[in-house]
């Protein structure tokens, strides 16, 4: 069996920035993701990076916020897995755009949509004379610290109403 290397790649971002990490399959993805983001939340700010897996194998960048585009590019370079994409966002949340993103025809799957500290589990191997990388999964946030009690339940209900997601 050929050699395979495993890497743990931390997503680099500030605490308040949400992102979506997914897998896709075609060069037009970066433009389609841009359109999906603009159609879902027209005033949202975002940066997108898409890693090609064949041909020129470039990281394609789009977005409407230069700092978020740079953040997406940096993290895509760190992960370096073909046919993956990252969308970093502010002034919107993944729940505002996730269905639109999942409905982009080229999108195969979503690994995570979060603001939590996240590590990406990457496998690397040789494919002929080239190196290939793939995402095995993510570690999103931390382990549970217990089961929700009555006070936690009340806090959750209040939070969702305070931020306008429930009546």
C-alpha positions in Angstrom: 0.0 0.0 0.0 1.2 3.5 -0.8 2.2 5.9 2.0 -0.5 8.3 3.3 0.1 11.2 5.6 -2.4 12.8 7.9 -2.4 16.4 8.9 -4.5 18.5 11.3 -5.0 22.0 9.8 -6.4 24.7 12.1 -8.8 27.2 10.5 -7.3 30.6 11.1 -9.9 33.3 11.8 -11.2 35.6 14.5 -13.9 34.3 16.9 -16.8 36.3 15.4 -16.2 35.1 11.8 -18.5 32.3 10.5 -17.5 30.0 7.7 -18.6 27.2 5.6 -16.3 24.4 4.4 -17.4 22.1 1.7 -16.6 19.9 -1.3 -17.5 20.7 -4.9 -16.4 19.7 -8.4 -16.2 22.3 -11.1 -14.3 25.5 -12.0 -17.5 27.6 -12.2 -18.3 26.8 -8.6 -16.6 30.0 -7.3 -18.9 32.2 -9.4 -22.0 30.2 -8.5 -21.1 30.4 -4.8 -20.7 34.1 -5.2 -24.2 34.4 -6.8 -25.7 32.1 -4.1 -24.3 34.3 -1.3 -25.5 37.6 -2.9 -28.9 36.2 -3.6 -29.4 34.8 -0.1 -28.1 37.9 1.8 -27.5 40.9 -0.5 -25.8 43.0 2.2 -23.7 40.2 3.7 -19.9 40.4 3.4 -18.0 37.3 2.3 -14.8 35.9 0.8 -14.7 32.6 -1.1 -11.8 30.3 -2.1 -12.1 27.2 -4.3 -9.3 24.7 -4.8 -9.1 23.2 -8.2 -8.1 19.5 -8.3 -7.0 19.2 -11.9 -5.7 21.3 -14.8 -3.9 24.4 -13.5 -4.8 23.4 -9.8 -5.3 27.1 -8.9 -7.1 28.5 -5.9 -9.9 30.6 -7.3 -11.0 33.6 -5.2 -14.2 35.7 -5.2 -16.2 37.8 -2.8 -17.2 41.3 -1.9 -14.9 41.9 1.1 -11.1 42.0 0.6 -10.2 40.9 4.1 -12.5 37.9 3.9 -11.2 37.0 0.5 -7.6 37.1 1.9 -8.8 34.9 4.9 -10.4 32.4 2.5 -7.3 32.3 0.3 -4.9 31.8 3.3 -7.0 28.9 4.7 -7.5 27.3 1.3 -3.7 27.3 0.9 -3.2 25.8 4.3 -5.7 23.0 3.7 -4.8 22.5 0.0 -7.3 19.8 -0.7 -8.7 19.6 -4.2 -12.3 20.4 -5.0 -12.9 22.1 -1.7 -14.2 25.5 -0.9 -14.3 27.9 2.0 -16.7 30.8 2.5 -15.9 33.3 5.3 -18.7 35.7 6.2 -19.8 38.6 8.3 -23.1 40.5 8.5 -24.8 37.1 7.9 -24.7 33.6 9.4 -24.4 30.2 7.8 -28.1 29.5 8.5 -29.0 32.4 6.2 -27.1 31.0 3.3 -26.6 27.3 3.8 -29.6 26.1 1.8 -28.6 28.4 -1.1 -25.0 27.0 -0.9 -26.3 23.3 -0.8 -28.5 24.0 -3.9 -25.5 25.1 -6.0 -25.4 22.2 -8.5 -21.6 21.6 -8.2 -21.7 21.4 -4.3 -21.2 17.7 -3.2 -21.2 18.1 0.5 -20.7 20.5 3.5 -18.1 19.5 6.1 -19.1 22.3 8.6 -20.8 25.7 8.9 -19.6 27.3 12.2 -17.8 30.1 14.0 -16.2 27.7 16.4 -12.5 26.9 16.5 -12.1 24.2 13.9 -9.5 21.7 12.8 -9.6 20.0 9.4 -8.4 16.4 9.2 -6.5 16.1 5.9 -5.0 13.0 4.2 -2.2 13.4 1.7 -0.9 10.8 -0.7 0.9 10.5 -4.0 -1.1 10.2 -7.2 1.4 9.3 -9.8 4.1 12.0 -9.7 1.7 14.5 -8.0 0.5 14.9 -4.4 -3.2 14.8 -3.7 -5.0 15.9 -0.6 -8.5 15.2 0.7 -10.5 16.2 3.7 -11.5 13.3 6.0 -13.6 15.4 8.3 -13.5 18.3 10.8 -13.3 18.9 14.5 -15.8 21.6 15.1 -15.6 23.2 18.6 -15.4 21.2 21.8 -16.8 18.2 23.6 -20.1 18.6 25.6 -19.8 19.7 29.2 -23.0 18.2 30.4 -26.7 17.9 29.5 -29.0 21.0 29.2 -30.8 21.7 32.5 -33.8 23.9 33.2 -31.7 27.1 33.4 -29.9 26.2 30.2 -33.2 25.6 28.5 -34.6 29.0 29.6 -31.3 30.7 28.5 -31.5 29.0 25.0 -35.2 30.0 24.5 -34.4 33.6 25.6 -31.3 33.9 23.4 -33.2 32.8 20.2 -35.8 35.4 20.9 -33.4 38.2 21.8 -31.5 37.8 18.5 -34.7 37.7 16.5 -34.8 34.0 15.4 -37.9 33.1 17.3 -41.1 35.1 18.2 
